[in-house]
């Protein structure tokens, strides 16, 4: 035997897997699953909540638009809402422009704003 042949014969065979993480496809699959639960799923949930908030906006609700305008909804149409932002000032916005609906909650037994005046 030559020295070169003995070097090739002396090498050990590569391991053939044999374990739950032996498959090289496990890591990319785990990455996709983790991205779904960490990024995609919470974003979809937040988007659905925002859509429900915009659909449930009714006349009399206090709202804040995505542009920062505060006002009260005076009328609701299919795709738009009229918002009173000041006395005798009404602006028409798309429903998608509603960022939040302000719900003033007072603790039980606390005086209301009318009683405080």
N, C-alpha and C positions, 0 to 999 in steps of 0.2 A: 504494500500500500504506500502510496505517496503521502507526503505531508498534507497536501491539499485535500485529498480524499479523506484522510482521517479527521480533518477539521469539519468537513461537511457531515460526517457520520457522528461526530461528537456533539452536534447541536441537538437540543431537545425540540420536540415537536411543539407547535403552538397550541395553547389550550383551545378547546373546541366549544367554549361556552359553558353551559352547565350551571346555571344559576338564574334567578329571576331577572337579573340585570345583564345577562350575557348577550341578549339580543341588541344589536346596535339601533334598532328602530324604537326601542323603549323611550329613550331620552327625548327625541323629537315629539313623540306622542304625548309624553308627560308635559312638555313645554306648552303644547297646544291646549291641553286640558287646563293647565294652570292659568294660561292667558285668558281662557274663556271665563273661569271663575273669578279671576282678579280684575279683569278689565272689561270684557264684553258684557257679561251678565249684569253687573251693577249699572253700567251705562244704559242698557236697555230698560232696566227697572226705573231709573231716573227719568228717562224719556217718556215712558208710559205714564208716570205720575204727573209729569208736566202736561201731557196731552189731556189727561183726565181733569186737571185743574183748569185748563183753558176751555174744555167742553162744559164744565159745570159752572162757569161764570154766569151770574144772573144779575138782573137789574138791582141796583142798590149796593152791590159789593164794592168795597174799597180795594183798589188795585194799584200795583206798581208795574210800569211797563219796563221792557228791556232797556229803554232809553233813559229810565229814571223818573219819568213823569208819574206823579201821584194824583189819583183822582177817584171819582165814583162813577160806576157804570150807570148810564141813563137809559140805554137801549141796547138790545142784543139782536144781531141779525145772523144770517147763516155763517158768514165768514168774517164779519167785522163787529166791532162794538163801538158805541159812542161813549166817550169818557168826559165827564165834566171835571176840568182841572182847576177852574176858578169860576167866580160868578159870571154868568153869561158867556163863558168860554167852553165850548164843547169841541172835542177833537175825535175824529174817527180813526180807530186803529184796527189792524188785523187781529184776530184772536190769538195768533201766534206771537204777538208782541206783548202779551201779558206774561210778566215774569212771576209775580206772586199775587195772591189774594190775601189782603191783610185782614186777619180775624182778631179783633180786640177781645181778649178774654179777661174778665175781671174775676178775682176770687170771690167765692160766695160771702156775702155780708159786707163786701166793700162798697163804698158809695159809687154810684155811676157818675158820669161826667155831667149829666143834667142836674143831679142832686148837689154837686159840688159848687155849682154856680150860684 
